[in-house]
């Protein structure tokens, strides 16, 4: 059986995540998710699911529905990529980080490290590292701890509250989506 990728927009529309005058997390997680999906299709990889309401998720606007869907469908070896953009009170905070479960598998560490390096290199932004989920502002994260059979990572692409991060993201968004799609394909094959 083929391994499947689940690409999750961490928020579900304008105003549902962090925002600044440069980037709205709720909108942009959807844009990046969809661009990754388009690139997966273009590259001939069709074993993926987007949380866009078309894949059997009853209500993709509710985290509980997405988690329930994943619990029923994710299999050993599948990949779950949860997309977010970071925010801080200071406009100086910047860079990319990737969060992994408290007890990560070797596969989670391996994929998270490759994803982190890919984002930092593609956007030419600061490395904030690969971190355990409790290092973030929320402690335990449902998308990392609810379905342990999957390889689970949460990507904080860059800071929506940092003008330079946002400029670098927008000028390289399509390139980033394609690079992430290629990484997913290489990882799951």
C-alpha positions as CSV (number, residue, x, y, z in Angstrom):
1,X,0.0,0.0,0.0
2,X,1.3,3.4,-0.9
3,X,2.2,5.9,1.8
4,X,0.0,9.0,1.9
5,X,0.7,12.6,2.6
6,X,-1.8,14.7,4.6
7,X,-1.2,18.4,4.0
8,X,-3.0,20.4,6.7
9,X,-3.6,24.2,6.6
10,X,-3.2,25.0,10.3
11,X,-5.9,27.6,10.1
12,X,-9.0,27.9,7.9
13,X,-9.5,31.4,6.5
14,X,-8.8,35.1,7.0
15,X,-8.6,36.1,10.7
16,X,-8.4,32.6,12.1
17,X,-4.7,32.7,12.9
18,X,-2.0,35.3,13.7
19,X,-1.8,38.3,11.4
20,X,0.1,41.4,10.7
21,X,0.0,44.1,8.0
22,X,2.3,41.8,6.0
23,X,0.6,38.4,6.2
24,X,-2.6,36.7,7.5
25,X,-1.8,33.2,8.7
26,X,-5.4,32.0,8.3
27,X,-5.4,32.8,4.6
28,X,-1.8,32.0,3.8
29,X,-1.8,28.5,5.3
30,X,-4.5,27.6,2.8
31,X,-2.6,29.2,-0.1
32,X,0.6,27.3,0.7
33,X,-1.3,24.0,1.3
34,X,-3.0,24.3,-2.1
35,X,0.3,25.2,-3.9
36,X,2.0,22.1,-2.4
37,X,-1.0,20.0,-3.5
38,X,-0.8,21.4,-7.1
39,X,2.9,20.7,-7.2
40,X,2.4,17.1,-5.9
41,X,-0.2,16.6,-8.7
42,X,2.1,18.2,-11.3
43,X,4.9,15.9,-10.3
44,X,2.7,12.9,-10.6
45,X,2.2,12.1,-6.9
46,X,-1.5,11.6,-6.2
47,X,-1.3,9.8,-2.8
48,X,-2.1,13.0,-0.8
49,X,-5.0,14.5,1.0
50,X,-5.6,18.2,1.7
51,X,-7.8,19.4,4.5
52,X,-9.9,21.4,2.0
53,X,-13.3,19.9,2.7
54,X,-13.2,17.6,-0.3
55,X,-11.4,14.6,1.2
56,X,-14.1,13.3,3.5
57,X,-13.4,15.6,6.4
58,X,-16.9,16.5,7.6
59,X,-16.0,20.1,8.6
60,X,-12.5,21.1,7.8
61,X,-13.0,24.4,9.8
62,X,-12.9,22.5,13.0
63,X,-9.7,21.0,14.4
64,X,-11.7,18.2,16.0
65,X,-13.0,17.1,12.6
66,X,-9.5,17.1,11.1
67,X,-8.1,15.1,14.0
68,X,-11.0,12.6,13.9
69,X,-10.5,12.1,10.1
70,X,-6.8,11.6,10.6
71,X,-7.3,9.1,13.5
72,X,-9.5,7.0,11.2
73,X,-7.4,7.3,8.0
74,X,-3.7,7.8,8.8
75,X,-1.6,4.7,8.5
76,X,1.9,3.7,9.6
77,X,4.4,5.5,7.4
78,X,2.1,8.2,6.2
79,X,3.1,11.8,6.6
80,X,1.2,14.6,8.2
81,X,2.4,18.2,7.5
82,X,0.6,20.9,9.5
83,X,1.4,24.4,8.1
84,X,1.6,27.5,10.2
85,X,3.2,30.9,10.3
86,X,4.7,32.2,13.6
87,X,4.1,35.5,15.3
88,X,5.6,37.5,18.1
89,X,5.0,40.8,19.8
90,X,8.4,42.0,18.5
91,X,8.7,42.6,14.8
92,X,12.4,41.5,15.2
93,X,11.5,37.8,15.8
94,X,12.2,35.9,12.6
95,X,13.0,32.6,11.1
96,X,11.7,29.1,10.5
97,X,11.1,26.3,13.0
98,X,9.6,22.9,12.8
99,X,7.9,21.2,15.8
100,X,7.8,17.5,16.4
101,X,6.1,15.3,19.0
102,X,7.4,15.0,22.5
103,X,8.6,11.5,21.7
104,X,9.6,11.7,18.1
105,X,10.4,8.8,15.9
106,X,13.7,8.8,13.9
107,X,11.6,9.4,10.8
108,X,10.0,12.5,12.3
109,X,13.4,13.9,13.3
110,X,14.8,13.1,9.8
111,X,11.9,14.7,7.9
112,X,11.6,17.7,10.2
113,X,15.3,18.4,9.8
114,X,15.2,18.2,6.0
115,X,12.1,20.4,5.9
116,X,13.5,23.0,8.2
117,X,16.8,23.2,6.2
118,X,14.8,23.4,2.9
119,X,12.6,26.3,4.1
120,X,15.6,28.2,5.6
121,X,17.6,27.8,2.4
122,X,14.8,28.5,0.0
123,X,13.7,31.7,1.8
124,X,17.1,32.6,3.0
125,X,15.9,33.1,6.6
126,X,17.1,32.4,10.1
127,X,17.2,28.9,11.5
128,X,15.2,28.5,14.7
129,X,15.7,24.8,14.6
130,X,13.7,21.6,15.0
131,X,12.0,21.6,18.4
132,X,9.8,19.4,20.6
133,X,6.1,20.5,20.6
134,X,6.2,21.7,24.2
135,X,8.8,24.4,23.2
136,X,6.0,26.3,21.5
137,X,3.4,28.5,23.0
138,X,0.8,25.8,23.3
139,X,2.5,22.9,24.9
140,X,0.9,19.7,23.6
141,X,-0.4,20.1,20.0
142,X,-3.4,18.0,18.8
143,X,-2.0,17.6,15.3
144,X,1.3,16.2,16.6
145,X,0.0,13.9,19.4
146,X,-3.3,12.6,18.2
147,X,-2.3,10.0,15.6
148,X,1.1,8.5,16.5
149,X,1.2,6.0,13.6
150,X,1.9,8.9,11.2
151,X,5.1,10.9,10.7
152,X,4.0,14.2,12.3
153,X,5.6,17.6,11.8
154,X,4.3,21.1,12.3
155,X,6.0,23.8,10.1
156,X,6.2,27.4,11.3
157,X,7.3,28.8,7.9
158,X,8.4,32.2,9.1
159,X,7.1,35.1,11.2
160,X,4.1,36.9,9.8
161,X,5.1,39.7,12.2
162,X,8.5,40.2,10.5
163,X,8.5,42.3,7.3
164,X,11.7,40.7,5.9
165,X,10.5,37.2,6.6
166,X,7.2,38.0,4.8
167,X,9.0,39.6,1.8
168,X,11.3,36.6,1.4
169,X,8.3,34.2,1.7
170,X,6.2,36.0,-0.9
171,X,9.0,36.3,-3.4
172,X,9.8,32.6,-3.1
173,X,6.4,31.1,-2.3
174,X,6.0,29.1,-5.5
175,X,9.6,27.9,-5.3
176,X,9.0,26.8,-1.7
177,X,5.8,24.9,-2.5
178,X,7.5,23.0,-5.3
179,X,10.5,22.2,-3.1
180,X,8.3,20.9,-0.2
181,X,6.3,18.8,-2.7
182,X,9.6,17.2,-4.0
183,X,10.7,16.6,-0.4
184,X,7.4,14.9,0.4
185,X,7.7,12.6,-2.7
186,X,11.3,11.7,-1.9
187,X,10.5,11.0,1.7
188,X,7.5,8.8,1.0
189,X,9.0,6.7,-1.8
